[in-house]
Amino acid sequence: MMSGNKSSQPDQEWFDRGKEDAWAGKSKQPPEHDPQAASFYDLGYSEGEIERSPTSPQADDAGKS
């Protein structure tokens, strides 16, 4: 029962780390030892490239209307 909870938390952490690296403009640095964690990192990195960082200025959104 706890194993499901245990694995999803690290997955979310790798996803978040990938997203944060993309927002910071860092190169991809997925974990080499864990293919599943690398997949979540890559997914987060890709989403981070598409989305805007929550710390980015929101002024650009006004020009897109």
N, C-alpha and C positions, 0 to 999 in steps of 0.2 A: 504494500500500500504506500509506504513512504518513498519507495524507489521512483515512482512516477513523479512525485513532487521534487525529489532530489535532482532528477535529470532535467526537468523543465527550467529550473532556476538557472543553472549554468548555461543552458541554451539561450535564455533571455539575456543573460549577462554578455555572452559572445555577440548576440545580435546588437545589443546596445553599444558594445565596444566598437563594432564595425561601423555603426552609424556615427558615433562620436569621431572616429578616425576620419571618415569622409567629410564631416563638417569641419574638422580641423585642417583639412587639406593634406593629411598624411597619406603615404602610400599604403596599400593593403598589406597587412601583416597577420594573416590567419594562422591559427595554431597548426603545426605540422603533424603533431602526434595524435590528433583526434579528428577524423574526417567529418563527423557530425557537427562538432563545434566549428570547424572550418566552414561548413555549409551555412550555419547560422551567422557567422561573422560576415561571409560574403553577401548573404542576403541583406543583412543590416547595412553593410557598406554601400550596396547598390541603392537601397532605399534612402540612405543618407545623401547620396549624390543627387537624387531626384528631389528630395524635400529640402526645405530651407532650415537652417539651424534655428532653434528657438531664440538664440541670442542675436540673430541677424536683424538688421533694421527692417521694419515692416512697410516703409514708405514706398517701396517698389510695387507693392500690391495695388496701390491706387492707380498706377499707370496702365494696368492690365485690363481695366474695365472696358 
